[in-house]
Amino acid sequence: MNKEFTPYYAVIFTSKQSANLEGYQKTSERMEKLVKNQVGFLGMDTAKSDIGITVSYWDSLESIKNWKQNLEHQIAQKSGKEKWYTNYKVRICEVLKEYSFNK
Amino acid sequence: MNKEFTPYYAVIFTSKQSANLEGYQKTSERMEKLVKNQVGFLGMDTAKSDIGITVSYWDSLESIKNWKQNLEHQIAQKSGKEKWYTNYKVRICEVLKEYSFNK
């Protein structure tokens, strides 16, 4: 669409939470703070109804990999599997084009 | 991740609703019904908090284009701009890989 468009990447995280949310809020806030300091992090959108959807945006696949391997984030991922989520799915995407509307 | 993985496409629609939601619910339900009959439609995830996020999945960019150009959908898009949304963003993505967790 836009000739100036620079390709970037999106990670779509869809999840279903379990009944055990012990420690979730605190960790979630900590991760949000951490991710904003990651090299290559461009932004994030999040919403929650029956399922939760969080989409984070990145400058490269390498930046996504670095965040996945961040030590504190790895501990959070472990707790997520053990306690907070009954299921989730992660999709790594390349954003090919975009357009927007603003009133 | 998976050697059998077939690349597919995701459309990430993030939106902020306006105060005028007249006709929104009915059209939303109609669009959900219509999209499920579109050739190449693979599924959809949706959640809503401060913003709404809807991600739809498709077999090809052509299928995404066909849905965008669907006549009834075009009328809905027009109402969306006129009434229901103060802003939105559409990102067309190629899903490069995915992984999931199920308890």
Backbone of each chain as ProteinMPNN parsed JSONL, in Angstrom:
{"seq_chain_A": "MNKEFTPYYAVIFTSKQSANLEGYQKTSERMEKLVKNQVGFLGMDTAKSDIGITVSYWDSLESIKNWKQNLEHQIAQKSGKEKWYTNYKVRICEVLKEYSFNK", "coords_chain_A": {"N_chain_A": [[0.844, -1.197, 0.0], [1.798, 1.241, 0.946], [4.549, 2.886, -0.243], [6.694, 3.447, 1.305], [6.692, 1.566, 3.169], [8.036, -0.445, 5.685], [8.758, -3.743, 6.178], [7.73, -5.63, 9.017], [7.345, -7.548, 12.046], [4.895, -9.658, 13.613], [3.71, -11.088, 16.617], [1.254, -13.226, 17.377], [-0.547, -13.99, 20.118], [-2.763, -16.143, 21.374], [-4.949, -17.1, 23.945], [-6.339, -19.225, 26.516], [-7.418, -18.769, 29.693], [-6.773, -20.463, 32.81], [-8.387, -21.54, 35.907], [-6.716, -20.974, 37.959], [-5.12, -18.251, 38.828], [-3.07, -17.34, 40.34], [-0.529, -15.169, 41.112], [-0.467, -14.219, 38.563], [-1.181, -11.559, 37.716], [0.813, -9.866, 38.75], [3.125, -10.882, 37.521], [2.425, -10.493, 34.867], [2.361, -7.691, 34.677], [5.042, -7.167, 35.194], [6.258, -8.42, 32.997], [5.26, -6.867, 30.946], [6.555, -4.481, 31.429], [9.21, -5.284, 31.117], [9.274, -6.163, 28.42], [9.0, -3.869, 26.985], [11.463, -2.774, 27.119], [12.968, -4.367, 25.543], [15.22, -4.869, 22.858], [14.245, -3.953, 19.648], [11.541, -4.185, 20.042], [8.366, -3.048, 19.092], [5.772, -2.404, 19.797], [2.473, -3.115, 21.214], [-0.677, -4.787, 21.327], [-3.577, -5.535, 23.172], [-6.337, -7.539, 24.248], [-9.222, -8.897, 25.923], [-11.65, -11.385, 26.18], [-13.701, -14.099, 26.129], [-11.529, -15.498, 25.278], [-8.058, -14.539, 25.461], [-6.26, -12.145, 23.579], [-3.119, -11.212, 22.577], [-1.115, -9.145, 20.75], [2.107, -8.644, 19.738], [4.58, -6.444, 18.359], [7.432, -6.404, 16.245], [10.818, -5.689, 15.16], [12.343, -7.608, 13.875], [12.883, -11.155, 13.261], [14.858, -12.122, 14.851], [14.817, -10.441, 17.094], [12.397, -11.252, 18.197], [12.999, -13.867, 18.897], [15.014, -13.411, 20.798], [13.524, -12.222, 22.848], [11.816, -14.343, 23.529], [13.687, -15.995, 24.664], [14.596, -14.623, 26.84], [15.529, -14.605, 30.223], [13.924, -14.098, 32.577], [11.481, -14.007, 31.321], [11.284, -16.596, 30.416], [10.905, -17.982, 32.794], [8.407, -16.954, 33.449], [6.942, -17.996, 31.307], [7.035, -20.69, 31.946], [5.537, -20.753, 34.352], [3.149, -19.973, 33.245], [2.416, -22.212, 31.717], [2.231, -24.111, 33.736], [0.334, -23.062, 35.493], [-1.418, -20.782, 34.668], [-2.627, -20.973, 32.112], [-4.919, -22.904, 30.187], [-4.753, -23.525, 27.587], [-2.821, -22.329, 24.813], [-1.831, -20.477, 21.886], [0.77, -19.616, 19.695], [1.583, -17.493, 17.117], [3.913, -16.69, 14.713], [4.443, -14.006, 12.683], [4.917, -12.324, 9.512], [4.413, -9.0, 8.807], [2.88, -7.919, 5.999], [1.54, -5.872, 4.716], [-0.291, -2.865, 5.57], [-3.076, -0.86, 6.656], [-4.873, 2.017, 7.766], [-7.53, 3.645, 9.59], [-8.602, 6.746, 10.683], [-10.689, 8.786, 12.55]], "CA_chain_A": [[0.0, 0.0, 0.0], [2.642, 2.407, 1.158], [5.869, 2.615, -0.815], [7.678, 3.622, 2.373], [6.44, 0.53, 4.165], [9.125, -1.33, 6.092], [8.209, -4.959, 6.761], [8.049, -5.928, 10.403], [6.84, -8.851, 12.456], [3.88, -9.675, 14.664], [3.501, -12.346, 17.332], [-0.135, -13.326, 17.84], [-0.654, -14.926, 21.249], [-4.155, -16.349, 21.783], [-4.881, -17.974, 25.118], [-7.493, -19.46, 27.377], [-6.889, -18.835, 31.056], [-7.297, -21.468, 33.732], [-9.0, -20.953, 37.108], [-5.634, -20.628, 38.885], [-4.407, -17.07, 38.347], [-2.161, -16.926, 41.41], [0.716, -14.568, 40.637], [-0.552, -13.826, 37.152], [-1.229, -10.111, 37.515], [2.134, -9.306, 39.052], [4.047, -11.301, 36.454], [1.971, -9.846, 33.64], [2.834, -6.299, 34.725], [6.502, -7.215, 35.094], [6.6, -8.773, 31.609], [4.934, -5.695, 30.123], [7.641, -3.526, 31.641], [10.427, -5.866, 30.521], [9.213, -6.276, 26.956], [9.165, -2.521, 26.434], [12.893, -2.48, 27.074], [13.643, -5.294, 24.628], [15.66, -4.331, 21.571], [13.421, -4.36, 18.511], [10.102, -4.166, 20.378], [7.744, -1.888, 18.446], [4.48, -2.06, 20.395], [1.67, -4.255, 21.65], [-2.119, -4.615, 21.476], [-4.106, -6.645, 23.96], [-7.762, -7.518, 24.561], [-9.604, -10.146, 26.567], [-13.06, -11.756, 26.381], [-13.595, -15.526, 26.469], [-10.102, -15.763, 25.109], [-7.206, -13.359, 25.441], [-5.405, -11.987, 22.396], [-2.078, -10.201, 22.683], [-0.262, -9.092, 19.559], [3.27, -7.767, 19.899], [5.167, -6.094, 17.074], [8.888, -6.501, 16.351], [11.562, -5.295, 13.96], [12.999, -8.751, 13.226], [12.673, -12.471, 13.884], [15.88, -12.268, 15.884], [14.314, -9.764, 18.298], [11.354, -12.115, 18.764], [13.714, -15.0, 19.502], [15.682, -12.906, 22.003], [12.513, -12.043, 23.899], [11.38, -15.675, 23.948], [14.758, -16.607, 25.454], [14.865, -13.808, 28.033], [15.476, -15.517, 31.363], [12.719, -13.855, 33.389], [10.337, -14.356, 30.487], [11.219, -18.06, 30.399], [10.282, -18.391, 34.065], [6.988, -16.613, 33.316], [6.346, -18.976, 30.389], [6.903, -21.941, 32.699], [4.37, -20.581, 35.23], [1.98, -19.931, 32.362], [2.04, -23.59, 31.393], [1.888, -24.865, 34.951], [-0.794, -22.527, 36.265], [-2.36, -19.769, 34.203], [-3.298, -21.238, 30.836], [-5.304, -24.274, 29.817], [-4.165, -23.672, 26.261], [-2.488, -21.112, 24.075], [-1.213, -20.66, 20.572], [1.64, -18.511, 19.299], [1.819, -17.444, 15.667], [4.933, -15.715, 14.324], [3.981, -13.516, 11.373], [5.508, -11.156, 8.872], [3.385, -8.053, 8.366], [3.168, -7.64, 4.59], [1.053, -4.502, 4.472], [-1.231, -2.395, 6.593], [-3.733, 0.42, 6.4], [-5.609, 2.396, 8.955], [-8.581, 4.66, 9.499], [-8.714, 7.604, 11.881], [-11.741, 9.792, 12.385]], "C_chain_A": [[0.885, 1.256, 0.0], [4.042, 2.089, 0.662], [6.976, 2.723, 0.229], [7.587, 2.496, 3.399], [7.663, -0.353, 4.429], [8.519, -2.573, 6.732], [8.627, -5.115, 8.216], [7.299, -7.195, 10.8], [5.816, -8.715, 13.582], [3.843, -11.055, 15.303], [2.081, -12.321, 17.886], [-0.204, -14.406, 18.911], [-2.122, -15.012, 21.648], [-4.156, -17.366, 22.914], [-6.227, -18.122, 25.812], [-6.943, -19.627, 28.791], [-7.537, -19.952, 31.87], [-7.936, -20.767, 34.933], [-7.93, -20.465, 38.085], [-4.798, -19.451, 38.363], [-3.464, -16.498, 39.408], [-0.838, -16.411, 40.811], [0.662, -14.015, 39.224], [-0.416, -12.321, 36.953], [0.146, -9.457, 37.686], [3.131, -9.636, 37.929], [3.711, -10.61, 35.135], [2.478, -8.401, 33.56], [4.36, -6.219, 34.567], [6.944, -7.493, 33.648], [6.352, -7.579, 30.677], [6.032, -4.642, 30.214], [8.917, -4.002, 30.946], [10.423, -5.797, 29.001], [9.449, -4.914, 26.294], [10.633, -2.098, 26.347], [13.668, -3.423, 26.15], [14.026, -4.568, 23.34], [14.731, -4.849, 20.476], [11.939, -4.426, 18.785], [9.472, -2.89, 19.839], [6.418, -1.473, 19.079], [3.662, -3.312, 20.656], [0.193, -3.855, 21.695], [-2.644, -5.792, 22.268], [-5.595, -6.44, 24.254], [-8.151, -8.875, 25.128], [-11.115, -10.278, 26.673], [-13.042, -13.207, 26.849], [-12.148, -15.985, 26.338], [-9.348, -14.444, 25.226], [-6.431, -13.333, 24.132], [-4.4, -10.89, 22.697], [-1.239, -10.274, 21.417], [0.886, -8.14, 19.861], [3.944, -7.606, 18.538], [6.683, -5.917, 17.233], [9.568, -6.122, 15.048], [12.177, -6.469, 13.21], [12.659, -10.053, 13.947], [13.675, -12.704, 15.007], [15.428, -11.609, 17.2], [13.244, -10.598, 18.995], [11.997, -13.288, 19.518], [14.394, -14.577, 20.811], [14.706, -12.726, 23.162], [12.034, -13.391, 24.425], [12.407, -16.292, 24.9], [15.166, -15.794, 26.681], [14.591, -14.64, 29.296], [14.218, -15.342, 32.22], [11.459, -14.257, 32.632], [10.172, -15.875, 30.42], [10.566, -18.609, 31.669], [8.775, -18.115, 34.022], [6.277, -17.615, 32.4], [6.101, -20.318, 31.091], [5.68, -21.881, 33.63], [3.086, -20.579, 34.413], [1.483, -21.326, 32.036], [1.557, -24.346, 32.626], [0.57, -24.4, 35.583], [-1.849, -21.77, 35.462], [-3.152, -20.094, 32.947], [-3.714, -22.701, 30.687], [-4.81, -24.561, 28.399], [-3.789, -22.311, 25.68], [-1.865, -21.452, 22.733], [-0.402, -19.409, 20.249], [1.852, -18.594, 17.788], [2.826, -16.332, 15.379], [4.64, -15.292, 12.89], [4.873, -12.404, 10.837], [4.367, -10.261, 8.406], [3.743, -7.604, 6.949], [2.692, -6.255, 4.187], [0.039, -4.133, 5.529], [-1.902, -1.124, 6.104], [-4.583, 0.753, 7.603], [-6.61, 3.504, 8.658], [-8.602, 5.443, 10.801], [-9.743, 8.695, 11.636], [-11.212, 11.164, 12.782]], "O_chain_A": [[0.735, 2.169, -0.812], [4.652, 1.117, 1.107], [8.059, 2.162, 0.061], [8.326, 2.484, 4.383], [8.241, -0.929, 3.507], [7.825, -2.46, 7.743], [9.748, -4.771, 8.592], [6.681, -7.839, 9.952], [5.869, -7.785, 14.387], [3.935, -12.07, 14.612], [1.748, -11.507, 18.747], [0.047, -15.582, 18.646], [-2.67, -14.058, 22.2], [-3.45, -18.373, 22.853], [-7.112, -17.272, 25.707], [-6.119, -20.502, 29.055], [-8.688, -20.327, 31.645], [-8.015, -19.539, 34.967], [-8.213, -19.632, 38.945], [-3.884, -19.636, 37.559], [-3.111, -15.319, 39.371], [-0.136, -17.132, 40.102], [1.625, -13.417, 38.744], [0.368, -11.865, 36.12], [0.571, -8.623, 36.886], [3.874, -8.772, 37.462], [4.599, -10.199, 34.389], [2.956, -7.952, 32.518], [4.887, -5.328, 33.9], [7.885, -6.877, 33.147], [7.123, -7.319, 29.754], [6.39, -4.001, 29.226], [9.607, -3.23, 30.28], [11.416, -5.428, 28.375], [10.014, -4.82, 25.204], [10.99, -1.186, 25.601], [14.882, -3.289, 25.996], [13.26, -3.763, 22.808], [14.466, -6.048, 20.395], [11.15, -4.691, 17.878], [9.965, -1.789, 20.087], [5.983, -0.332, 18.923], [4.095, -4.425, 20.36], [-0.142, -2.728, 22.057], [-2.209, -6.925, 22.063], [-6.049, -5.318, 24.479], [-7.498, -9.881, 24.853], [-11.786, -9.387, 27.195], [-12.426, -13.514, 27.87], [-11.626, -16.74, 27.159], [-9.933, -13.368, 25.104], [-5.998, -14.373, 23.636], [-4.779, -9.768, 23.032], [-0.719, -11.331, 21.059], [0.668, -6.976, 20.199], [3.892, -8.494, 17.687], [7.154, -5.357, 18.223], [8.978, -6.219, 13.971], [12.501, -6.343, 12.029], [12.207, -10.047, 15.092], [13.382, -13.391, 15.986], [15.637, -12.16, 18.28], [13.185, -10.65, 20.224], [11.585, -13.64, 20.623], [14.35, -15.302, 21.805], [15.023, -13.038, 24.31], [11.864, -13.562, 25.632], [12.047, -17.019, 25.826], [15.997, -16.24, 27.472], [13.552, -15.29, 29.411], [13.536, -16.314, 32.546], [10.503, -14.775, 33.21], [9.05, -16.38, 30.371], [9.787, -19.562, 31.628], [7.971, -18.921, 34.489], [5.152, -18.031, 32.678], [5.093, -20.985, 30.855], [4.891, -22.824, 33.695], [2.065, -21.117, 34.84], [0.282, -21.594, 32.072], [0.6, -25.118, 32.565], [-0.199, -25.195, 36.124], [-3.038, -22.073, 35.559], [-4.235, -19.548, 32.739], [-2.957, -23.613, 31.02], [-4.491, -25.7, 28.059], [-4.376, -21.285, 26.023], [-1.433, -22.579, 22.494], [-0.841, -18.287, 20.502], [2.248, -19.632, 17.258], [2.616, -15.178, 15.754], [4.594, -16.128, 11.988], [5.492, -11.654, 11.591], [3.464, -10.708, 7.698], [4.784, -6.983, 6.73], [3.351, -5.555, 3.419], [-0.431, -4.982, 6.286], [-1.373, -0.407, 5.254], [-4.967, -0.131, 8.37], [-6.544, 4.188, 7.638], [-8.618, 4.863, 11.887], [-9.676, 9.427, 10.649], [-11.945, 12.151, 12.714]]}, "seq_chain_B": "MNKEFTPYYAVIFTSKQSANLEGYQKTSERMEKLVKNQVGFLGMDTAKSDIGITVSYWDSLESIKNWKQNLEHQIAQKSGKEKWYTNYKVRICEVLKEYSFNK", "coords_chain_B": {"N_chain_B": [[8.894, -24.922, 12.735], [7.254, -27.151, 12.537], [7.516, -29.607, 10.202], [5.563, -30.19, 8.449], [4.234, -27.908, 8.141], [2.05, -25.654, 6.61], [2.213, -22.608, 5.086], [0.124, -19.833, 5.919], [-2.276, -17.137, 6.096], [-2.85, -14.183, 8.059], [-5.172, -11.765, 9.158], [-4.978, -8.99, 11.022], [-7.091, -7.127, 12.855], [-7.404, -4.276, 14.551], [-9.256, -2.188, 16.697], [-10.98, 0.787, 17.762], [-13.936, 1.476, 19.27], [-16.634, 3.744, 18.562], [-19.063, 5.944, 20.162], [-21.454, 5.581, 18.953], [-23.184, 2.889, 18.285], [-25.221, 1.991, 16.748], [-26.915, -0.431, 14.985], [-24.701, -2.016, 14.892], [-24.372, -4.58, 16.201], [-26.101, -6.34, 14.839], [-25.107, -6.249, 12.221], [-22.536, -7.157, 12.685], [-22.99, -9.815, 13.469], [-24.105, -10.782, 11.122], [-21.922, -10.467, 9.359], [-20.127, -12.248, 10.483], [-21.373, -14.641, 9.941], [-21.369, -14.597, 7.135], [-18.602, -14.494, 6.533], [-17.698, -16.973, 7.245], [-18.526, -18.531, 5.184], [-16.93, -17.805, 3.143], [-14.664, -18.567, 0.543], [-11.603, -20.037, 1.352], [-11.431, -19.11, 3.925], [-10.226, -19.708, 7.145], [-10.587, -19.524, 9.879], [-11.179, -17.702, 13.006], [-10.328, -15.381, 15.581], [-11.407, -13.54, 18.374], [-11.479, -10.735, 20.61], [-12.272, -8.364, 23.202], [-11.5, -5.412, 24.877], [-10.457, -2.423, 26.111], [-9.723, -1.816, 23.55], [-10.729, -3.477, 20.518], [-9.805, -6.627, 19.212], [-9.628, -8.49, 16.355], [-8.707, -11.361, 14.768], [-8.429, -12.858, 11.706], [-8.058, -15.847, 9.771], [-6.561, -17.096, 6.807], [-6.324, -18.845, 3.634], [-4.927, -17.736, 1.515], [-3.612, -14.709, -0.02], [-5.263, -13.838, -1.986], [-7.787, -14.794, -1.241], [-8.23, -13.184, 0.985], [-8.402, -10.689, -0.221], [-10.695, -11.085, -1.789], [-12.648, -11.286, 0.19], [-12.509, -8.753, 1.338], [-13.556, -7.323, -0.759], [-16.109, -8.229, -1.008], [-19.515, -7.542, -1.5], [-21.591, -7.005, 0.451], [-19.969, -6.89, 2.661], [-18.481, -4.664, 2.051], [-20.359, -2.648, 2.325], [-20.787, -2.85, 5.064], [-18.234, -2.107, 5.947], [-18.251, 0.543, 5.207], [-20.255, 1.596, 6.903], [-18.949, 1.118, 9.267], [-16.842, 2.966, 9.184], [-18.304, 5.337, 9.091], [-19.87, 5.265, 11.396], [-19.278, 3.312, 13.59], [-16.603, 3.087, 14.383], [-13.899, 4.897, 15.819], [-11.301, 4.738, 15.207], [-9.269, 2.449, 13.359], [-7.067, -0.304, 12.552], [-5.64, -2.279, 10.048], [-3.802, -5.139, 9.526], [-2.102, -7.075, 7.236], [-0.874, -10.262, 7.215], [1.673, -12.777, 6.852], [1.686, -15.96, 8.152], [4.399, -17.373, 9.582], [5.373, -19.328, 11.258], [4.213, -21.499, 13.911], [3.221, -22.448, 17.218], [1.829, -24.435, 19.843], [0.19, -24.859, 23.032], [-1.382, -27.232, 25.018], [-3.245, -28.147, 27.785]], "CA_chain_B": [[8.773, -25.83, 13.86], [6.628, -28.357, 12.053], [7.916, -29.8, 8.814], [4.344, -30.278, 7.66], [3.563, -26.611, 8.228], [1.676, -24.963, 5.382], [2.042, -21.186, 5.369], [-1.202, -19.266, 5.681], [-2.276, -15.688, 6.288], [-3.667, -13.641, 9.148], [-5.53, -10.354, 9.101], [-5.148, -8.463, 12.378], [-7.937, -5.934, 12.84], [-7.502, -3.661, 15.876], [-10.191, -1.08, 16.535], [-11.544, 1.51, 18.904], [-15.314, 1.779, 18.904], [-17.196, 5.055, 18.89], [-20.227, 5.862, 21.048], [-22.616, 5.247, 18.128], [-23.12, 1.492, 17.849], [-26.501, 1.673, 16.106], [-26.825, -1.404, 13.893], [-23.433, -2.746, 14.916], [-24.503, -5.973, 16.604], [-26.77, -7.084, 13.766], [-24.166, -6.349, 11.096], [-21.437, -7.989, 13.143], [-23.442, -11.212, 13.395], [-24.261, -11.097, 9.692], [-20.591, -10.599, 8.77], [-19.543, -13.479, 11.005], [-22.001, -15.729, 9.183], [-20.893, -14.484, 5.752], [-17.163, -14.77, 6.39], [-17.507, -18.418, 7.387], [-18.807, -19.148, 3.885], [-15.959, -17.341, 2.15], [-13.626, -19.518, 0.116], [-10.275, -19.765, 1.889], [-11.505, -18.711, 5.337], [-9.759, -20.818, 7.977], [-10.99, -19.38, 11.276], [-11.192, -16.336, 13.514], [-10.246, -15.179, 17.028], [-11.811, -12.166, 18.674], [-11.532, -10.351, 22.019], [-12.524, -6.943, 23.3], [-11.348, -4.7, 26.147], [-10.471, -1.025, 25.671], [-9.759, -1.95, 22.104], [-11.137, -4.777, 20.015], [-8.868, -7.293, 18.302], [-10.147, -9.649, 15.636], [-7.733, -11.929, 13.836], [-8.992, -13.904, 10.85], [-7.011, -16.655, 9.136], [-6.919, -17.32, 5.401], [-5.394, -19.712, 2.892], [-4.159, -16.994, 0.507], [-3.868, -13.269, -0.094], [-6.399, -13.653, -2.887], [-9.008, -14.995, -0.449], [-8.378, -11.98, 1.819], [-8.847, -9.634, -1.136], [-12.085, -11.376, -2.159], [-13.52, -10.954, 1.327], [-12.533, -7.294, 1.445], [-14.355, -6.771, -1.857], [-17.49, -8.733, -0.918], [-20.395, -6.372, -1.565], [-22.204, -6.755, 1.768], [-18.876, -6.517, 3.547], [-18.114, -3.276, 1.72], [-21.375, -1.78, 2.957], [-20.472, -2.882, 6.497], [-17.012, -1.311, 6.14], [-18.656, 1.949, 5.082], [-20.923, 1.929, 8.166], [-17.896, 1.111, 10.285], [-16.143, 4.259, 9.132], [-19.237, 6.439, 9.352], [-20.535, 5.216, 12.695], [-18.916, 2.445, 14.709], [-15.199, 3.144, 14.804], [-13.16, 6.164, 15.78], [-10.1, 4.389, 14.44], [-8.904, 1.033, 13.278], [-5.879, -0.621, 11.769], [-5.665, -3.621, 9.465], [-2.478, -5.63, 9.15], [-2.139, -8.326, 6.478], [0.348, -10.955, 7.636], [1.92, -14.174, 6.527], [2.081, -16.735, 9.334], [5.622, -18.091, 9.216], [5.391, -20.552, 12.056], [3.298, -21.464, 15.049], [3.286, -23.559, 18.157], [0.729, -24.307, 20.795], [0.23, -25.587, 24.298], [-2.693, -27.687, 25.495], [-3.116, -28.895, 29.039]], "C_chain_B": [[8.316, -27.198, 13.358], [6.948, -28.498, 10.573], [6.715, -29.858, 7.886], [3.642, -28.916, 7.559], [3.297, -25.994, 6.854], [1.458, -23.493, 5.697], [0.602, -20.731, 5.088], [-1.153, -17.802, 6.106], [-3.196, -15.269, 7.428], [-3.951, -12.17, 8.885], [-5.81, -9.887, 10.525], [-5.908, -7.145, 12.286], [-8.041, -5.405, 14.275], [-8.349, -2.399, 15.744], [-10.579, -0.441, 17.855], [-12.952, 1.912, 18.485], [-15.716, 3.188, 19.321], [-18.395, 4.866, 19.827], [-21.472, 5.416, 20.271], [-22.529, 3.825, 17.583], [-24.442, 1.031, 17.224], [-26.286, 0.723, 14.907], [-25.59, -2.294, 13.941], [-23.609, -4.246, 15.164], [-25.062, -6.843, 15.476], [-25.795, -7.311, 12.597], [-23.006, -7.272, 11.447], [-21.791, -9.476, 13.028], [-23.58, -11.67, 11.939], [-22.886, -11.324, 9.029], [-19.919, -11.894, 9.214], [-20.078, -14.695, 10.251], [-21.449, -15.769, 7.752], [-19.451, -14.953, 5.604], [-16.883, -16.273, 6.456], [-17.788, -19.168, 6.089], [-17.841, -18.701, 2.798], [-14.952, -18.434, 1.832], [-12.283, -19.102, 0.736], [-10.256, -19.293, 3.329], [-11.164, -19.9, 6.228], [-10.219, -20.73, 9.433], [-10.818, -17.96, 11.759], [-11.05, -16.352, 15.036], [-10.638, -13.744, 17.314], [-11.877, -11.928, 20.181], [-11.684, -8.843, 22.092], [-12.333, -6.435, 24.72], [-11.473, -3.215, 25.8], [-10.503, -0.946, 24.149], [-10.302, -3.332, 21.751], [-10.035, -5.329, 19.124], [-9.586, -8.476, 17.672], [-9.062, -10.102, 14.667], [-8.439, -13.003, 13.023], [-7.861, -14.571, 10.086], [-7.48, -17.121, 7.767], [-5.874, -18.178, 4.701], [-4.507, -18.955, 1.907], [-4.484, -15.502, 0.567], [-5.067, -12.978, -0.999], [-7.728, -13.812, -2.131], [-9.286, -13.778, 0.439], [-8.935, -10.831, 0.983], [-10.317, -9.825, -1.521], [-13.057, -11.008, -1.043], [-13.626, -9.435, 1.491], [-13.48, -6.686, 0.405], [-15.784, -7.304, -1.886], [-18.448, -7.56, -0.726], [-21.023, -6.014, -0.209], [-21.155, -6.293, 2.776], [-18.435, -5.069, 3.294], [-19.088, -2.276, 2.348], [-21.128, -1.699, 4.468], [-19.235, -2.023, 6.798], [-17.328, 0.184, 6.108], [-19.344, 2.418, 6.377], [-19.917, 1.991, 9.307], [-17.178, 2.443, 10.345], [-17.06, 5.407, 9.539], [-19.699, 6.483, 10.804], [-19.762, 4.539, 13.822], [-17.488, 2.594, 15.231], [-14.639, 4.572, 14.793], [-11.822, 5.948, 15.079], [-9.923, 2.877, 14.391], [-7.649, 0.867, 12.438], [-5.992, -2.067, 11.291], [-4.245, -3.988, 9.063], [-2.627, -6.975, 8.446], [-0.804, -9.037, 6.697], [0.455, -12.347, 7.029], [2.362, -14.879, 7.806], [3.265, -17.615, 8.948], [5.779, -19.386, 9.991], [4.481, -20.39, 13.258], [3.596, -22.624, 15.973], [2.213, -23.356, 19.201], [0.937, -25.18, 22.01], [-1.189, -25.965, 24.681], [-2.515, -28.514, 26.745], [-3.916, -30.187, 28.97]], "O_chain_B": [[8.887, -28.237, 13.69], [6.671, -27.593, 9.786], [6.831, -29.608, 6.686], [2.575, -28.805, 6.955], [4.21, -25.835, 6.044], [0.591, -23.166, 6.507], [-0.039, -21.191, 4.143], [-0.084, -17.292, 6.441], [-4.193, -15.93, 7.715], [-3.075, -11.426, 8.444], [-6.766, -10.337, 11.156], [-5.422, -6.173, 11.708], [-8.694, -6.022, 15.117], [-8.183, -1.631, 14.796], [-10.511, -1.06, 18.917], [-13.143, 2.598, 17.481], [-15.207, 3.741, 20.295], [-18.697, 3.744, 20.232], [-22.433, 4.93, 20.866], [-21.891, 3.577, 16.56], [-24.739, -0.163, 17.18], [-25.571, 1.045, 13.958], [-25.446, -3.213, 13.135], [-23.066, -5.074, 14.433], [-24.559, -7.932, 15.201], [-25.683, -8.416, 12.066], [-22.552, -8.063, 10.62], [-20.993, -10.283, 12.551], [-23.22, -12.792, 11.585], [-22.716, -12.254, 8.241], [-19.233, -12.553, 8.433], [-19.346, -15.641, 9.961], [-21.11, -16.832, 7.232], [-19.115, -15.7, 4.685], [-15.961, -16.778, 5.816], [-17.345, -20.303, 5.911], [-17.923, -19.165, 1.661], [-14.456, -19.129, 2.719], [-11.887, -17.94, 0.645], [-9.184, -19.094, 3.901], [-11.745, -20.976, 6.083], [-10.24, -21.737, 10.141], [-10.362, -17.099, 11.007], [-11.589, -17.235, 15.703], [-10.25, -12.832, 16.584], [-12.282, -12.81, 20.938], [-11.284, -8.124, 21.177], [-12.93, -6.962, 25.659], [-12.492, -2.795, 25.251], [-11.208, -0.129, 23.556], [-10.328, -4.237, 22.586], [-9.405, -4.586, 18.371], [-10.09, -9.354, 18.372], [-8.567, -9.321, 13.854], [-8.986, -13.952, 13.585], [-6.84, -13.95, 9.791], [-8.639, -17.492, 7.586], [-4.713, -18.236, 5.106], [-3.458, -19.457, 1.504], [-5.499, -15.094, 1.132], [-5.788, -12.0, -0.802], [-8.672, -13.055, -2.357], [-10.44, -13.389, 0.621], [-9.821, -10.098, 1.421], [-11.086, -8.865, -1.576], [-14.144, -10.488, -1.294], [-14.706, -8.905, 1.751], [-14.122, -5.667, 0.658], [-16.587, -6.868, -2.712], [-18.214, -6.69, 0.113], [-20.985, -4.859, 0.216], [-21.409, -5.433, 3.619], [-18.062, -4.352, 4.222], [-18.695, -1.214, 2.831], [-21.241, -0.632, 5.073], [-19.205, -1.299, 7.793], [-16.764, 0.977, 6.862], [-19.05, 3.501, 6.884], [-20.033, 2.826, 10.203], [-16.936, 2.983, 11.425], [-16.646, 6.331, 10.241], [-19.896, 7.553, 11.38], [-19.604, 5.119, 14.896], [-17.203, 2.265, 16.382], [-14.887, 5.344, 13.867], [-11.283, 6.855, 14.444], [-10.374, 2.145, 15.271], [-7.231, 1.773, 11.717], [-6.389, -2.956, 12.044], [-3.574, -3.243, 8.35], [-3.212, -7.907, 8.998], [0.259, -8.49, 6.403], [-0.549, -12.998, 6.737], [3.304, -14.442, 8.466], [3.145, -18.492, 8.093], [6.248, -20.397, 9.468], [4.038, -19.287, 13.58], [4.149, -23.644, 15.564], [1.744, -22.239, 19.417], [1.747, -26.107, 22.012], [-2.09, -25.126, 24.671], [-1.735, -29.466, 26.77], [-3.933, -30.955, 29.932]]}, "name": "protein", "num_of_chains": 2, "seq": "MNKEFTPYYAVIFTSKQSANLEGYQKTSERMEKLVKNQVGFLGMDTAKSDIGITVSYWDSLESIKNWKQNLEHQIAQKSGKEKWYTNYKVRICEVLKEYSFNKMNKEFTPYYAVIFTSKQSANLEGYQKTSERMEKLVKNQVGFLGMDTAKSDIGITVSYWDSLESIKNWKQNLEHQIAQKSGKEKWYTNYKVRICEVLKEYSFNK"}
